[in-house]
Amino acid sequence: MPGSWVVELSWPHMLFVAKSDVFRQHIKLMSRRKTLKIWIRGILRLFEEVGIEPGSKVLDIFCATGRIAIPLAARGYFVTGVDFSPSYIAEARAKAEKRGVSDRARFVEGDARNLDKLLGGEVFDAALWLWASIGYYEEEDDEEILRLARRHVRGGGALILDTPNRDVILKEYEPMVVEKIGRYLYIYHHSFDPFTSRLRTRWDVYRVTRKTLRLVASIPVDIRLYSLHELVRMLERTGWEVDSAYGSYKLEPFNPKESRMIVVRAIAV
Ligand SMILES: C[S@@+](CC[C@H](N)C(=O)[O-])C[C@H]1O[C@@H](n2cnc3c(N)ncnc32)[C@H](O)[C@@H]1O
């Protein structure tokens, strides 16, 4: 129609920006004390083993509501979180303020693919790219984010990265999964494309009231799944060297047949 125009949002924009409440439920779930304790303990151990002690500067890429950044700041790290969701960044700032750590937890709103513009020449001791955040865009974008992260971490500094383990996810995945979190019902319709290693999932999200279900979003999530060897190669190409891999933040050794998650630590070379 003349005079009209259509803006197509990428799925990360739909899920994390336009409909940020849809994913906020998952963030709340992952912020429960027991889960968070395991993650923070694991991250601290991975840091301390390579000399990243409290007082160090940490860059948290795709930080969301500061689930990890704020507890690290409370333990004495100086954390800068980057996320493109205005609503998550606002929540992170409010939480940091409430916890009394806003002098050590800073939150920058913007697209991590423009990290240089967002951070200028700032250099950190370590970077985090956590909770299955790699694979949202094209492989070239993942590689670029890793290259940018490397540019902002000093030589000998560390990166912690996690992602679902493709090999186990493929064995386990069901075409349809239903989940209720808080007042939302999620129906995930999965399909896997073996030519691109992308897991495509339509998230149909309903708001549940006492008598009704109201469809509030239908979002086509599309994630590149990686195996450990692919991550290792990509990290090598972008200036990192993987020095250890685990199956979760409990830090048990990575088992390719059983670990649902890959947690890697890489060193900036
Ligand atoms: C699964 S959440 C990870 C949250 C966080 N790392 C944690 O462990 O709690 C993914 C996050 O990535 C953010 N995100 C997605 N694409 C982004 C981009 N291009 N630049 C910055 N943030 C992005 C989303 O807004 C969302 O908060």
The ligand as an SDF file (V2000), in Angstrom:
LIG
                    3D

 27 29  0  0  0  0  0  0  0  0999 V2000
   19.2930  -15.7240   27.5070 C   0  0  0  0  0  0  0  0  0  0  0  0
   19.4380  -14.0380   27.8760 S   0  0  0  0  0  0  0  0  0  0  0  0
   20.9810  -14.0830   28.7290 C   0  0  0  0  0  0  0  0  0  0  0  0
   20.9430  -13.3400   30.0180 C   0  0  0  0  0  0  0  0  0  0  0  0
   22.1900  -13.2500   30.8820 C   0  0  0  0  0  0  0  0  0  0  0  0
   23.4390  -13.4890   30.1970 N   0  0  0  0  0  0  0  0  0  0  0  0
   22.0680  -14.1840   32.0740 C   0  0  0  0  0  0  0  0  0  0  0  0
   22.8750  -15.1020   32.2060 O   0  0  0  0  0  0  0  0  0  0  0  0
   21.1600  -13.9760   32.8770 O   0  0  0  0  0  0  0  0  0  0  0  0
   19.9080  -13.3040   26.3470 C   0  0  0  0  0  0  0  0  0  0  0  0
   20.0500  -11.7850   26.4080 C   0  0  0  0  0  0  0  0  0  0  0  0
   20.7140  -11.3370   25.2340 O   0  0  0  0  0  0  0  0  0  0  0  0
   20.2530  -10.0330   24.9310 C   0  0  0  0  0  0  0  0  0  0  0  0
   20.6020   -9.7780   23.5290 N   0  0  0  0  0  0  0  0  0  0  0  0
   20.2160  -10.4830   22.4420 C   0  0  0  0  0  0  0  0  0  0  0  0
   20.7830   -9.9790   21.3310 N   0  0  0  0  0  0  0  0  0  0  0  0
   21.5430   -8.9280   21.7390 C   0  0  0  0  0  0  0  0  0  0  0  0
   22.3950   -8.0270   21.0490 C   0  0  0  0  0  0  0  0  0  0  0  0
   22.5570   -8.0860   19.7320 N   0  0  0  0  0  0  0  0  0  0  0  0
   23.0570   -7.0990   21.7700 N   0  0  0  0  0  0  0  0  0  0  0  0
   22.8890   -7.0100   23.1160 C   0  0  0  0  0  0  0  0  0  0  0  0
   22.0850   -7.8380   23.8110 N   0  0  0  0  0  0  0  0  0  0  0  0
   21.4280   -8.8030   23.1270 C   0  0  0  0  0  0  0  0  0  0  0  0
   18.7770  -10.1020   25.2440 C   0  0  0  0  0  0  0  0  0  0  0  0
   18.2080   -8.8300   25.4510 O   0  0  0  0  0  0  0  0  0  0  0  0
   18.7650  -10.9900   26.5040 C   0  0  0  0  0  0  0  0  0  0  0  0
   18.7810  -10.1990   27.6480 O   0  0  0  0  0  0  0  0  0  0  0  0
  1  2  1  0
  2  3  1  0
  2 10  1  0
  3  4  1  0
  4  5  1  0
  5  6  1  0
  5  7  1  0
  7  8  2  0
  7  9  1  0
 10 11  1  0
 11 12  1  0
 11 26  1  0
 12 13  1  0
 13 14  1  0
 13 24  1  0
 14 15  1  0
 14 23  1  0
 15 16  2  0
 16 17  1  0
 17 18  1  0
 17 23  2  0
 18 19  1  0
 18 20  2  0
 20 21  1  0
 21 22  2  0
 22 23  1  0
 24 25  1  0
 24 26  1  0
 26 27  1  0
M  CHG  2   2   1   9  -1
M  END
$$$$
